[in-house]
Amino acid sequence: MIDYLNGKLVHKDPTHVIIDVQGIGYHVKISLQTYTEIKDEEQIKLLTYLHIKEDGHTLFGFKHEAEKRLFLLLLSINGVGPSTGLMILSSLSSTEIEQAILAGDVATIQHVKGIGAKTAQRIILELKDKVGKIGSDVPGEPIGFLKSNNKIREEALKALVTLGFPKTTAEKNIATVLKKTTKEISLEDLIKASLKTS
C-alpha cells in the first residue's frame, strides 16, 4: 500500500497531478479541494489511496488527512466508488459534506452529479455517527487566483470532461456560471459552480 508520495510536482491539473519521486512519475487523481490547496508548490507531499481493480491501479491523492478519511468513509458506502467519491469532494468542501451528513440534508448531497436520492440517503444514514469523529484539519478555504480569460474556460472544460461530464453539458454549465458571475472568477470556483449547475 502506498500511504503517501513526497516528491517534485511535475504537472498540475484540476483533476490530477504528476509527482516525480526519485525519477518515477506517479499519476495521482485529486479533488478540487486538493488542487486548491497545492497552489504552485515545487515539492509536494500527498497522502494517497491505491485503488486496485482488474483493469488497472489508480492512485488518489489528498493534501489533508481529513479529506482522505472522508474519502475512505464515502467508499465504504455501497454504490459509491472512487470516481464518485472524488466527484463529491470536488463538488463540496469537506466541511459542507460533513454538515450535510450531520443535518440529514439529502438535497445538498443529491446535487452532486451521479448521486441519486437513495445513495444520498445511504451516505447520511451510514456516516452520520462517523463524520463527527473526523475532526477537520483543513484550514479555511483559500481564495483562488482571479483571472478571466479563455485559458480558464478551457481548463475548466477539460476538468469537467475528465470528471465524466459530456463536453456539450460541460460547455453549457460553464457558460451559465460565467453569465451569472459579475466579477472575475478563479478556475477552482468556476469548476465548483459548474459541477453544481444542472
C-alpha positions as CSV (number, residue, x, y, z in Angstrom):
1,M,0.0,0.0,0.0
2,I,1.3,3.4,-0.9
3,D,0.4,5.7,2.0
4,Y,1.9,8.9,0.7
5,L,4.1,10.4,-2.0
6,N,6.7,13.0,-1.4
7,G,8.4,14.5,-4.5
8,K,8.6,17.1,-7.2
9,L,5.4,18.4,-8.7
10,V,5.9,18.0,-12.4
11,H,2.3,18.6,-13.6
12,K,-0.8,20.0,-12.0
13,D,-4.3,19.9,-13.4
14,P,-7.7,20.3,-11.6
15,T,-8.3,16.5,-11.8
16,H,-4.8,15.1,-11.4
17,V,-1.1,15.7,-10.7
18,I,2.1,14.0,-11.7
19,I,4.7,13.7,-8.9
20,D,8.3,12.7,-9.6
21,V,9.6,10.6,-6.8
22,Q,13.3,9.7,-7.5
23,G,12.8,9.6,-11.2
24,I,9.5,7.8,-11.2
25,G,6.4,9.8,-12.3
26,Y,3.3,9.0,-10.4
27,H,-0.1,10.0,-11.9
28,V,-2.4,10.8,-9.0
29,K,-6.1,11.7,-9.3
30,I,-7.1,14.6,-7.0
31,S,-10.2,16.5,-5.9
32,L,-10.7,20.2,-6.5
33,Q,-10.1,20.7,-2.7
34,T,-6.6,19.3,-3.0
35,Y,-5.9,21.2,-6.3
36,T,-6.8,24.5,-4.5
37,E,-4.5,23.6,-1.6
38,I,-1.5,22.7,-3.7
39,K,-1.1,26.1,-5.3
40,D,2.3,26.1,-7.1
41,E,4.4,24.1,-4.7
42,E,7.6,22.6,-6.2
43,Q,8.0,19.9,-3.6
44,I,4.8,18.2,-2.6
45,K,3.6,15.6,-0.2
46,L,0.2,13.9,-0.9
47,L,-1.5,11.3,1.3
48,T,-2.6,8.5,-1.1
49,Y,-5.1,5.7,-1.6
50,L,-4.3,3.0,-4.1
51,H,-7.4,1.6,-5.8
52,I,-6.8,-1.8,-7.4
53,K,-9.1,-3.5,-9.8
54,E,-8.7,-6.0,-12.7
55,D,-8.0,-3.4,-15.4
56,G,-5.7,-1.2,-13.5
57,H,-4.3,0.5,-10.4
58,T,-5.3,4.1,-9.7
59,L,-3.7,6.4,-7.1
60,F,-5.9,9.1,-5.4
61,G,-4.1,11.9,-3.6
62,F,-5.2,14.2,-0.7
63,K,-3.4,17.2,0.8
64,H,-5.0,16.7,4.2
65,E,-5.7,13.7,6.4
66,A,-9.4,14.8,7.0
67,E,-10.1,14.7,3.3
68,K,-8.6,11.3,2.9
69,R,-10.6,10.0,5.8
70,L,-13.8,11.4,4.4
71,F,-13.0,9.8,1.0
72,L,-12.5,6.4,2.6
73,L,-15.7,6.8,4.6
74,L,-17.5,7.6,1.3
75,L,-16.0,4.4,-0.3
76,S,-17.5,2.3,2.5
77,I,-21.0,3.2,1.2
78,N,-22.5,0.7,-1.2
79,G,-22.8,2.4,-4.6
80,V,-20.0,5.0,-4.1
81,G,-16.8,4.2,-6.0
82,P,-13.6,6.2,-6.1
83,S,-14.7,8.4,-9.0
84,T,-18.0,9.2,-7.3
85,G,-16.1,9.9,-4.0
86,L,-13.8,12.3,-5.8
87,M,-16.7,13.9,-7.5
88,I,-18.4,14.6,-4.1
89,L,-15.1,16.0,-2.7
90,S,-14.8,18.2,-5.8
91,S,-18.4,19.5,-5.7
92,L,-18.5,20.2,-2.0
93,S,-15.8,21.1,0.6
94,S,-15.2,18.5,3.4
95,T,-17.0,20.9,5.9
96,E,-20.0,21.1,3.6
97,I,-20.2,17.3,3.2
98,E,-19.9,16.8,7.0
99,Q,-22.5,19.5,7.7
100,A,-24.9,18.0,5.1
101,I,-24.5,14.5,6.6
102,L,-25.0,15.7,10.2
103,A,-28.0,17.8,9.2
104,G,-29.5,15.0,7.2
105,D,-29.5,17.3,4.1
106,V,-30.3,14.9,1.3
107,A,-30.8,17.6,-1.3
108,T,-27.2,19.0,-1.0
109,I,-25.6,15.6,-1.4
110,Q,-28.0,14.6,-4.2
111,H,-27.0,17.8,-6.1
112,V,-23.6,16.1,-6.9
113,K,-23.5,14.6,-10.4
114,G,-24.1,10.8,-10.2
115,I,-25.7,10.8,-6.7
116,G,-29.3,9.7,-6.6
117,A,-31.8,10.1,-3.7
118,K,-31.2,6.6,-2.4
119,T,-27.4,6.9,-2.4
120,A,-27.6,10.3,-0.7
121,Q,-29.9,8.9,2.0
122,R,-27.5,5.9,2.4
123,I,-24.5,8.2,2.8
124,I,-26.3,10.2,5.5
125,L,-27.7,7.2,7.3
126,E,-24.4,5.2,7.4
127,L,-22.0,8.1,8.0
128,K,-23.9,10.3,10.5
129,D,-22.2,8.6,13.5
130,K,-18.8,8.6,11.9
131,V,-18.3,12.1,10.4
132,G,-18.5,14.0,13.8
133,K,-15.4,12.0,14.8
134,I,-13.3,13.1,11.9
135,G,-12.4,16.5,13.2
136,S,-11.4,18.9,10.4
137,D,-7.8,19.8,10.0
138,V,-8.5,21.6,6.8
139,P,-7.7,25.3,7.0
140,G,-10.2,27.9,5.8
141,E,-10.7,27.6,2.1
142,P,-8.2,29.8,0.2
143,I,-9.3,32.2,-2.4
144,G,-8.1,31.1,-5.8
145,F,-6.2,33.2,-8.4
146,L,-8.5,35.6,-10.0
147,K,-8.4,35.6,-13.8
148,S,-10.9,35.9,-16.6
149,N,-9.7,34.5,-19.9
150,N,-10.1,31.7,-22.3
151,K,-7.4,29.6,-20.7
152,I,-9.6,29.3,-17.5
153,R,-12.6,28.3,-19.6
154,E,-10.5,25.7,-21.4
155,E,-9.0,24.3,-18.2
156,A,-12.5,24.1,-16.5
157,L,-13.9,22.4,-19.6
158,K,-11.0,19.8,-19.6
159,A,-11.6,19.2,-15.8
160,L,-15.3,18.7,-16.2
161,V,-14.9,16.3,-19.2
162,T,-12.3,14.3,-17.1
163,L,-14.8,14.1,-14.3
164,G,-17.3,12.5,-16.6
165,F,-19.4,15.3,-18.0
166,P,-20.3,15.2,-21.7
167,K,-18.5,18.1,-23.5
168,T,-21.7,19.9,-24.5
169,T,-23.1,19.8,-21.0
170,A,-19.8,21.0,-19.5
171,E,-19.7,23.9,-22.0
172,K,-23.3,24.8,-21.2
173,N,-22.7,24.7,-17.4
174,I,-19.6,26.9,-17.7
175,A,-21.4,29.4,-19.9
176,T,-24.3,29.5,-17.4
177,V,-21.9,30.2,-14.5
178,L,-20.0,32.9,-16.4
179,K,-23.2,34.7,-17.3
180,K,-24.3,34.8,-13.7
181,T,-20.8,36.0,-12.5
182,T,-20.3,39.7,-12.3
183,K,-16.8,39.7,-11.0
184,E,-13.7,37.8,-12.0
185,I,-13.8,34.1,-11.1
186,S,-11.0,31.7,-10.3
187,L,-10.6,28.3,-12.0
188,E,-11.5,26.4,-8.9
189,D,-14.6,28.5,-8.3
190,L,-15.7,28.1,-11.9
191,I,-15.3,24.3,-11.8
192,K,-17.1,24.1,-8.5
193,A,-20.0,26.2,-9.6
194,S,-20.2,24.3,-12.9
195,L,-20.4,21.0,-11.0
196,K,-23.4,22.3,-9.1
197,T,-25.2,23.6,-12.2
198,S,-27.7,21.2,-13.7
